[in-house]
Amino acid sequence: MERNGLIDIGSNTIRLVIFQFHPDTGLNEIQNIKTPARLSQYLDDDHRMSDEGIEVLTEALHSFKKVSDKFKVENLFPIATAAIRQSTNQKEIIKHVKKKVGIDIIIIPEEDEAFYGSYAVTHTTGIDNGITVDIGGGSTEVTYFEKRKIKQATSFPFGVVTLSRMFFEDKAHNDKDAIKKMEKFLKGEFNKLNWIANKAITLVGIGGSARNCARIHQSYHQYPIAGVHGYTMAFDGLKEVYQLLKKTSREDLTHLDGLSRDRADIILPAVAVFNVLYEMIDAKAFTFSRKGIREGFIMNQIANAYPGEFSKNHVRQDALKHLANEYHIEQSGAKQRVKLASSLFDQIVKLKKVDMDDTLKQLFLEAAYLYYLGKFVDSDSSSQHTYYLIANSSINGLSHKERVTLALLASFKNKTLLKFYSDETGWFDSNELSDIQTLGGIVKFVNAMNISNTNTVNQLALSKDKEGYQLDVYYQGEPIAEEYQTLRQKKHLEKVLKENVKINFTKS
C-alpha cells in the first residue's frame, strides 16, 4: 500500500488530494480538501505576485503539509500551474515556500498540464477519440487525442478568473453585451487552432468548472444515480445549463443545486467556453471526466514505478478487477463462473434461443465475474447491495447506462426486483429489460454450478431431445452443493429455453 499526496496550486483554488495505491485495488482517493485562494487576483499588471498573495499560498501549503504528515504520505507533490507559472517573481515565491514550509514547488509547464489532463482521460474512460478542455483560473488547456494517443495540445493564457476580469469587471455576471464580447473573443482564440473545426468527436470537460456544469445538469433533471465521471449530455443539455446561468441572478446562483458557492461568480465564463468549443468541434456529446491533471500526474508517477499499471488498452478490465478485489470477490471462483457463463451462452446462441449484441454479451460476462458482489456488505441482502454499489460506483471505462446495466445483471434475483431497480432510472424499454432478464437468469443459474467456489464443474453440454433439453454437467470432486443449487435454479434456464430441461451430473 502506497500513499501519495498532491497539492494542486491553481489560479482559483489550492487543493490537497491524498491517493492510496495498491496493485490489487488500484488508485483510490482517501482525502480531498481545498481552499479558494484565488491566487490570480494577487498578480499585478506586470504579473508579479504580491506579498499578500505569497502569504496566502504559504499558509495554505503549511496547513496541507500538516494534513499530509498526519496521513503518513510517502511522497508529496506540490504542483503549480498558471498563477505561479506566469508570475515574474516565481523564483522568489519558490524560495519563500521552501524556507517557510520545507517543500519544493514543482512548476508544471503548459504542455505538461495539457498532457496530464489527457493522460487521465485516455486511461480512465472508454473514449477513443476526443478533445479535452480544462479551464482553470488563469489558463485553458485544449488537447486532441485519436485512438487514445495525444495528437495536439495547446494552452491559452486565460481562464475563468481572467475572463471574468476581462469582460465582467464592475458588471453583472450575466451582462448580455459582456457575454457577446466574450463569446466573440473565445471564437477568435479557438479559431487559431486548425485542428478542432468540425471534428465531430466527443468534447471532454476536465476540472472543477466542468464538474459543476455536470452537477447543475444532474440536479436540474433529478439524475437518479450518483457520480459525475463519465456523465454525458447532448448540446441541448449544455445550452440548457448556459441559459440557466444567464437568467439566474448573482444572489440566486449561490443557492443553485450542483454549483459550488465559491464558483458562483466564475461559472458562466467556463460554460461559455464549453458551448463555443462544442459548436466549433461539431461535437457528438459533452462528457465530464472527474480524472484530470491531478490523477494524470499521480498515475504517471506510479506507472513509471510500476510498469504495466494504468494501461489505456484495458481500462475497463482493470477497473472491474479492482472493484472485485475491493469487495473481496474470490478470483478463482469468479473466473470459473465467467468460463461457464460463456460456454452456456454460446451453446444457447447456437440453438438460436438468444440473440444479443457484443456489447450486451460483454456486460453479461462482466456481471458473471462480479455476481452478488454486495454479499461483502450483507449476505442476506446481496442483490440489493450489489445493485446499489455497482450503479453508484465510478467505474472507469463504462458509460452510466452500461454501469446500471451491469448492476442489473450482477444483482439479478428475479423479475420483480429487476423491475424495481430499473424503474429508478427509467432508462430501459421492454425489449432491453427482457434481454437483461434473460442474461441475468443465465448468470444466476451458472452461479449455482459453482456455489462452493471450488470449481468442481468444469464443462457443460446442452442438447435438444424429444422431451425438451438436456444439460450434461461434467465435474470433478464432490459437487453436492452444486447439484442441489443447480436443480433449484434450473427454472431460470427453462425460462430462456422455453422448455423443460433435464440436468445430468456426470463425473469427468
Beta strands, then each sheet from edge to edge (+ up, - down):
strand 1: 2-9
strand 2: 14-22
strand 3: 26-35
strand 4: 75-80
strand 5: 106-107
strand 6: 130-135
strand 7: 140-146
strand 8: 149-156
strand 9: 202-206
strand 10: 232-233
strand 11: 286-289
strand 12: 457-465
strand 13: 468-475
strand 14: 501-507
sheet 1: 3+ 2- 1+ 4+ 5+
sheet 2: 8+ 7- 6+ 9+ 11+ 10-
sheet 3: 12+ 13- 14-
end
